[in-house]
Amino acid sequence: MLHLDRTPSTAGNKLKPDKFHNHRLRSKLTVWSFLFLTVFLVFFLISPSPSATFRGQSSPAFGGPQWEKQIVKSTRPRSTSGLTVLVTGAAGFVGSHVSLALKKRGDGVLGLDNFNNYYETSLKKARKGLLEQAGVFVIDADINDKSLLDKIFNVVAFTHVIHLAAQAGVRYAMQNPNSYVDSNIAGFVNLLETCKSSDPQPAIVWASSSSVYGVNKKVPFSEKDRTDQPASLYAATKKAGEAIAHAYNHIYGLSITGLRFFTVYGPWGRPDMAYFFFTRDIIRGKRITVYEAPDGASVARDFTYIDDIVKGCLAALDTAKKSTGSGGKKKGPAEFRIFNLGNTTPVPVSRLVSLLEKILKVKAETKVLPLPRNGDVQFTHANISLAQRELGYMPTTDLETGLKKFVRWYLSYYNSASASPSRKKNF
Ligand SMILES: O=C(O)[C@H]1O[C@H](OP(=O)(O)OP(=O)(O)OC[C@H]2O[C@@H](n3ccc(=O)[nH]c3=O)[C@H](O)[C@@H]2O)[C@H](O)[C@@H](O)[C@@H]1O
């Protein structure tokens, strides 16, 4: 309040110069504030937002001679007839198995994975550990990072790309729809953009899904059946992927093979899948929810064991014809294929539960609920005659045998995980 006391009580001539001075000061301040705001706005507009960083900016950590050396070493095939393959989603379930199988038979392999936290990242890191032991270098990056992809393709002339990076899971799409669009559509387009511009263009094999058959009633599902009735956003993005793949094949001469996987399970699997969390919950004595169809009919899946899927993936790579274009220009028609990779023996979910009870020797606490409208379909069943004919694909593992292998892995992985930090068991 003291300053108020010092204010002249009467206005007079003495006030005039002050008034003038104050006015100039105010204009100066206005100009400077305006300049400051402009600079701030310009800076704000040109600096990348967090989502832009996710969608396309390259991390400065990538690059340099040491990094390139690791890539070259990892992608060098053992013999001149070997493939040079980029595996996206390499720290994922199918990706890690496929990467190891390729490396084991002598192909050159580079892995790419964004290690997102859709499920426990420690499991993804453990898979990466196995790949590193086998000599596969895995880059921690997103398929939406265009400049990173371009950098990798500048270092290596890939003969093949197997694209397994995706946002998986049918039910999670209701919680996080954008994640499906980012990975399964935007990310796929980004990868195809790099592939189409590269010289030579690689042949591409990628993971579609049995879910594209949606609410179809005719079984077994054949590649010729309609796929325009998806029951989940996940299925819709996989169907969109198939359409996008066709466009890139048509315009740029990319050789593309889509594989419709049917509920793949096995060791090093995905914790978001029913067989995996049923096992965990049964062991812990936690109640599991088993869905049944509204009319009391069973809900069934054509569960397919991981080793069978890996054989299908390798056969798809080996039989893929070369892309015909180069540097973004088509030079002739290129191969476009789609195959079902299933087991051909649908099993009710109730049977999955009783098999787990038998293997674990624990009675499951179950709650039966009608199949909710959350993206799940009532049944899947693959007709695999096309894959049989063209790829020599023949699944050999029934659900009980596969689940035994899964449970053995599960117990050893999680027991040793709690006992020691190193979980370097072999596949
Ligand atoms: O075939 C495919 O393409 C898809 O297979 C699986 O999807 P899904 O077959 O639904 O596998 P789970 O989520 O493991 O469900 C298996 C079965 O268990 C049932 N379920 C699931 C969860 C639950 O709490 N209770 C239950 O009975 C489901 O209705 C379904 O019939 C994968 O999660 C998808 O990523 C993949 O694309």
Ligand as a Chemical Component Dictionary entry (heavy atoms), coordinates in Angstrom:
data_LIG
# 
_chem_comp.id                   LIG 
_chem_comp.type                 NON-POLYMER 
_chem_comp.pdbx_formal_charge   0 
_chem_comp.three_letter_code    LIG 
# 
loop_
_chem_comp_atom.comp_id 
_chem_comp_atom.atom_id 
_chem_comp_atom.alt_atom_id 
_chem_comp_atom.type_symbol 
_chem_comp_atom.charge 
_chem_comp_atom.model_Cartn_x 
_chem_comp_atom.model_Cartn_y 
_chem_comp_atom.model_Cartn_z 
_chem_comp_atom.pdbx_ordinal 
LIG O1  O1  O 0 -6.994  -66.096 -35.631 1  
LIG C1  C1  C 0 -6.680  -64.928 -35.543 2  
LIG O2  O2  O 0 -6.453  -64.296 -36.545 3  
LIG C2  C2  C 0 -6.606  -64.238 -34.221 4  
LIG O3  O3  O 0 -6.416  -65.189 -33.193 5  
LIG C3  C3  C 0 -6.447  -64.676 -31.898 6  
LIG O4  O4  O 0 -7.770  -64.242 -31.614 7  
LIG P1  P1  P 0 -8.736  -65.274 -30.936 8  
LIG O5  O5  O 0 -8.946  -66.476 -31.784 9  
LIG O6  O6  O 0 -9.956  -64.521 -30.555 10 
LIG O7  O7  O 0 -7.912  -65.781 -29.665 11 
LIG P2  P2  P 0 -8.124  -65.536 -28.107 12 
LIG O8  O8  O 0 -8.289  -64.130 -27.802 13 
LIG O9  O9  O 0 -7.041  -66.270 -27.425 14 
LIG O10 O10 O 0 -9.514  -66.266 -27.827 15 
LIG C4  C4  C 0 -9.638  -67.659 -28.027 16 
LIG C5  C5  C 0 -11.032 -68.098 -27.677 17 
LIG O11 O11 O 0 -11.229 -67.956 -26.278 18 
LIG C6  C6  C 0 -12.454 -67.258 -26.021 19 
LIG N1  N1  N 0 -12.287 -66.499 -24.766 20 
LIG C7  C7  C 0 -11.436 -65.467 -24.697 21 
LIG C8  C8  C 0 -11.265 -64.765 -23.534 22 
LIG C9  C9  C 0 -11.988 -65.147 -22.390 23 
LIG O12 O12 O 0 -11.869 -64.536 -21.300 24 
LIG N2  N2  N 0 -12.825 -66.200 -22.490 25 
LIG C10 C10 C 0 -13.010 -66.910 -23.639 26 
LIG O13 O13 O 0 -13.803 -67.870 -23.675 27 
LIG C11 C11 C 0 -12.668 -66.392 -27.244 28 
LIG O14 O14 O 0 -14.036 -66.112 -27.400 29 
LIG C12 C12 C 0 -12.124 -67.286 -28.345 30 
LIG O15 O15 O 0 -13.126 -68.151 -28.775 31 
LIG C13 C13 C 0 -5.466  -63.529 -31.727 32 
LIG O16 O16 O 0 -5.615  -62.906 -30.483 33 
LIG C14 C14 C 0 -5.578  -62.521 -32.839 34 
LIG O17 O17 O 0 -4.534  -61.581 -32.704 35 
LIG C15 C15 C 0 -5.465  -63.269 -34.133 36 
LIG O18 O18 O 0 -5.434  -62.481 -35.212 37 
# 
loop_
_chem_comp_bond.comp_id 
_chem_comp_bond.atom_id_1 
_chem_comp_bond.atom_id_2 
_chem_comp_bond.value_order 
_chem_comp_bond.pdbx_ordinal 
LIG O1  C1  DOUB 1  
LIG C1  O2  SING 2  
LIG C1  C2  SING 3  
LIG C2  O3  SING 4  
LIG C2  C15 SING 5  
LIG O3  C3  SING 6  
LIG C3  O4  SING 7  
LIG C3  C13 SING 8  
LIG O4  P1  SING 9  
LIG P1  O5  DOUB 10 
LIG P1  O6  SING 11 
LIG P1  O7  SING 12 
LIG O7  P2  SING 13 
LIG P2  O8  DOUB 14 
LIG P2  O9  SING 15 
LIG P2  O10 SING 16 
LIG O10 C4  SING 17 
LIG C4  C5  SING 18 
LIG C5  O11 SING 19 
LIG C5  C12 SING 20 
LIG O11 C6  SING 21 
LIG C6  N1  SING 22 
LIG C6  C11 SING 23 
LIG N1  C7  SING 24 
LIG N1  C10 SING 25 
LIG C7  C8  DOUB 26 
LIG C8  C9  SING 27 
LIG C9  O12 DOUB 28 
LIG C9  N2  SING 29 
LIG N2  C10 SING 30 
LIG C10 O13 DOUB 31 
LIG C11 O14 SING 32 
LIG C11 C12 SING 33 
LIG C12 O15 SING 34 
LIG C13 O16 SING 35 
LIG C13 C14 SING 36 
LIG C14 O17 SING 37 
LIG C14 C15 SING 38 
LIG C15 O18 SING 39 
# 
